[in-house]
Amino acid sequence: MNRNKFIMQKLKVILLAVIMLGGLGAMAQAPDPMQAPELKEDFKKDELVSFVKASSKVEALQMGAQESMANAVKDEGLTVKKFNEMAQAKEKSEDGLQNESAEDQKMFNNAIEKIMNIQDEIGGNIQAAITEEGIDIQTFEQIMYAYQNSEKVKGELDGVLLELQQEQGAQPQQ
């Protein structure tokens, strides 16, 4: 039972990482944002296998991107905490940074530019990682949405993840 809990936790971490990066909706043309996507629950097993494998690759890419983004902020002379505080202030109001020094504002703007470049690069890498696993972006997004909203799909994905982990465990180590 603990193994199943671990598997579910692993899949949740992978999907959370995908969602935290802004989801893939920004990469693919999204339908009307006011309209929820249609919940599809009848995926082929090979699509689910490809999704799990692609999700694992995406997670690794995102971890690297998060580290690169944190380094970009630090390279500009800000702490991640200070950067996040400034980002929240700017998000609340266009004038949110006026209490910051001109130097801090410049460092913040430079860091933002570097982060946007990293996000552009990682977006392409994520798309490539997904398609390399034999699944298209739209299907990947549908499965991710279904995982979040369908117990049936969540259970199927948990089963696929368990099978893949058992296969890896059965393979001799090199």
Secondary structure, DSSP 8 states (H G I E B T S, - for coil): -HHHHHHHHHHHHHHHHHHHTTTTTTTS----TTS---------HHHHHHHHHHHHHHHHHHHHHHHHHHHHHHHTT--HHHHHHHHHHHHH-TTTTTTS-HHHHHHHHHHHHHHHHHHHHHHHHHHHHHHHTT--HHHHHHHHHHHHH-HHHHHHHHHHHHHHHHHHHHS---
